[in-house]
Amino acid sequence: MSELTRCNYCHLQDYKREAKEKKMTVHLINSKDGGMDVYLVPKGEKLDTRQDSKTGNNLSKQWRSWFMALSDSCCC
């Protein structure tokens, strides 16, 4: 990892902070291609994991990121 690149753990902490401020929930879903998809779901809404059947791209406005791996602590 580059010295200028933040790790996935730190990005996840940012998503959790944003979710708390906006009263949202963070969902980590195992991706069918490996890794994890990150979704921020507004209070009162259901999790939307729609994907394009041809490209596999996420269609949901709730989707935020894909992590190849997620560590238990910061590794920046």
Backbone as CSV, one residue per row, in Angstrom:
resi,resn,N_x,N_y,N_z,CA_x,CA_y,CA_z,C_x,C_y,C_z
1,MET,0.846,-1.176,0.000,0.000,0.000,0.000,0.891,1.239,0.000
2,SER,0.486,2.237,-0.743,1.228,3.482,-0.816,1.174,4.219,0.512
3,GLU,2.179,4.996,0.793,2.193,5.797,2.010,1.103,6.865,1.988
4,LEU,0.641,7.225,0.805,-0.368,8.267,0.674,-1.789,7.722,0.631
5,THR,-1.929,6.414,0.644,-3.232,5.778,0.546,-3.719,5.342,1.922
6,ARG,-4.958,5.677,2.221,-5.541,5.245,3.495,-6.033,3.810,3.352
7,CYS,-5.985,3.073,4.444,-6.397,1.669,4.428,-7.930,1.563,4.453
8,ASN,-8.433,0.384,4.121,-9.876,0.153,4.099,-10.487,0.290,5.496
9,TYR,-9.750,-0.078,6.513,-10.244,0.066,7.892,-10.565,1.538,8.169
10,CYS,-9.666,2.435,7.797,-9.881,3.870,8.030,-11.037,4.405,7.192
11,HIS,-11.163,3.934,5.955,-12.302,4.333,5.126,-13.606,3.877,5.777
12,LEU,-13.622,2.663,6.316,-14.823,2.157,6.975,-15.170,3.013,8.188
13,GLN,-14.172,3.456,8.939,-14.428,4.316,10.096,-15.069,5.633,9.642
14,ASP,-14.636,6.153,8.498,-15.256,7.364,7.938,-16.716,7.114,7.588
15,TYR,-16.992,5.971,6.970,-18.376,5.632,6.625,-19.224,5.502,7.882
16,LYS,-18.685,4.900,8.922,-19.427,4.757,10.182,-19.705,6.120,10.806
17,ARG,-18.734,7.028,10.746,-18.913,8.385,11.275,-20.006,9.111,10.494
18,GLU,-19.955,9.007,9.180,-20.972,9.634,8.331,-22.354,9.058,8.632
19,ALA,-22.418,7.746,8.774,-23.692,7.086,9.050,-24.279,7.553,10.381
20,LYS,-23.434,7.681,11.381,-23.909,8.114,12.696,-24.461,9.536,12.621
21,GLU,-23.755,10.428,11.910,-24.194,11.816,11.779,-25.522,11.919,11.040
22,LYS,-25.729,11.072,10.051,-26.924,11.144,9.210,-27.992,10.117,9.584
23,LYS,-27.784,9.446,10.750,-28.730,8.428,11.236,-28.956,7.337,10.189
24,MET,-27.845,6.791,9.706,-27.876,5.716,8.721,-27.258,4.466,9.345
25,THR,-27.363,3.362,8.632,-26.765,2.103,9.062,-25.747,1.658,8.023
26,VAL,-24.600,1.167,8.488,-23.566,0.644,7.598,-23.779,-0.861,7.466
27,HIS,-23.801,-1.344,6.230,-23.928,-2.776,5.960,-22.704,-3.233,5.172
28,LEU,-22.078,-4.296,5.634,-20.982,-4.942,4.912,-21.517,-6.251,4.360
29,ILE,-21.521,-6.384,3.045,-22.079,-7.563,2.381,-20.970,-8.226,1.571
30,ASN,-20.807,-9.534,1.752,-19.813,-10.256,0.949,-20.190,-10.168,-0.520
31,SER,-19.235,-9.777,-1.335,-19.444,-9.646,-2.765,-19.321,-11.016,-3.429
32,LYS,-20.093,-11.248,-4.484,-20.022,-12.544,-5.157,-18.683,-12.746,-5.854
33,ASP,-17.973,-11.654,-6.124,-16.660,-11.735,-6.760,-15.523,-11.743,-5.745
34,GLY,-15.860,-11.843,-4.469,-14.863,-11.762,-3.407,-14.837,-10.362,-2.834
35,GLY,-14.298,-10.204,-1.668,-14.263,-8.905,-1.022,-15.604,-8.563,-0.401
36,MET,-15.791,-7.271,-0.099,-17.014,-6.803,0.557,-17.507,-5.518,-0.078
37,ASP,-18.824,-5.416,-0.190,-19.463,-4.177,-0.612,-19.921,-3.439,0.636
38,VAL,-19.797,-2.118,0.616,-20.213,-1.277,1.734,-21.432,-0.466,1.304
39,TYR,-22.483,-0.528,2.111,-23.710,0.209,1.852,-24.034,1.081,3.059
40,LEU,-24.506,2.300,2.821,-25.028,3.181,3.861,-26.517,3.324,3.610
41,VAL,-27.314,2.824,4.552,-28.760,2.760,4.368,-29.439,3.771,5.290
42,PRO,-30.179,4.720,4.714,-30.900,5.687,5.529,-31.943,5.000,6.423
43,LYS,-32.174,5.595,7.590,-33.159,5.056,8.524,-34.519,4.962,7.838
44,GLY,-35.178,3.821,7.984,-36.496,3.615,7.399,-36.476,2.998,6.013
45,GLU,-35.298,2.904,5.387,-35.196,2.299,4.058,-34.667,0.874,4.176
46,LYS,-34.996,0.060,3.185,-34.476,-1.306,3.122,-33.173,-1.311,2.342
47,LEU,-32.304,-2.253,2.667,-31.037,-2.413,1.970,-31.305,-2.750,0.504
48,ASP,-30.660,-2.027,-0.396,-30.813,-2.212,-1.843,-29.473,-2.672,-2.404
49,THR,-29.397,-3.928,-2.828,-28.140,-4.485,-3.339,-28.221,-4.785,-4.839
50,ARG,-29.058,-4.050,-5.565,-29.217,-4.297,-7.005,-27.905,-4.127,-7.753
51,GLN,-27.698,-5.014,-8.736,-26.528,-4.939,-9.597,-26.957,-5.149,-11.038
52,ASP,-26.211,-4.555,-11.955,-26.450,-4.752,-13.375,-26.082,-6.193,-13.710
53,SER,-26.997,-6.926,-14.333,-26.761,-8.349,-14.610,-25.645,-8.579,-15.626
54,LYS,-25.405,-7.620,-16.504,-24.357,-7.787,-17.515,-22.984,-7.385,-17.007
55,THR,-22.912,-6.231,-16.350,-21.603,-5.706,-15.939,-21.251,-6.025,-14.493
56,GLY,-22.266,-6.288,-13.668,-22.022,-6.532,-12.257,-21.871,-5.253,-11.451
57,ASN,-22.021,-4.090,-12.104,-21.917,-2.807,-11.405,-23.095,-2.622,-10.459
58,ASN,-22.827,-2.003,-9.316,-23.887,-1.724,-8.356,-24.772,-0.604,-8.868
59,LEU,-26.090,-0.798,-8.767,-27.057,0.186,-9.214,-27.646,0.980,-8.057
60,SER,-27.420,0.541,-6.854,-27.997,1.151,-5.669,-27.320,2.471,-5.329
61,LYS,-28.117,3.474,-4.948,-27.572,4.741,-4.476,-26.984,4.579,-3.070
62,GLN,-27.308,3.483,-2.410,-26.804,3.222,-1.059,-25.377,2.672,-1.073
63,TRP,-24.940,2.134,-2.196,-23.610,1.545,-2.290,-22.543,2.617,-2.198
64,ARG,-21.501,2.359,-1.379,-20.434,3.344,-1.208,-19.078,2.871,-1.719
65,SER,-18.752,1.594,-1.487,-17.394,1.161,-1.795,-17.312,-0.360,-1.844
66,TRP,-16.221,-0.834,-2.443,-15.886,-2.255,-2.435,-14.502,-2.388,-1.829
67,PHE,-14.370,-3.292,-0.870,-13.086,-3.562,-0.227,-12.626,-4.945,-0.636
68,MET,-11.398,-5.055,-1.112,-10.825,-6.359,-1.423,-10.611,-7.141,-0.120
69,ALA,-10.134,-6.425,0.898,-9.912,-7.015,2.219,-10.135,-5.938,3.266
70,LEU,-10.470,-6.365,4.482,-10.706,-5.438,5.567,-9.982,-5.935,6.809
71,SER,-9.056,-5.155,7.293,-8.275,-5.544,8.471,-9.040,-5.206,9.752
72,ASP,-8.569,-5.738,10.882,-9.183,-5.493,12.185,-8.725,-4.185,12.813
73,SER,-7.691,-3.589,12.240,-7.176,-2.331,12.763,-6.510,-1.549,11.626
74,CYS,-6.135,-0.333,11.928,-5.499,0.533,10.932,-4.168,-0.041,10.504
75,CYS,-3.900,0.024,9.203,-2.596,-0.399,8.692,-2.051,0.627,7.701
76,CYS,-2.440,1.880,7.903,-1.943,2.986,7.059,-0.446,3.176,7.286
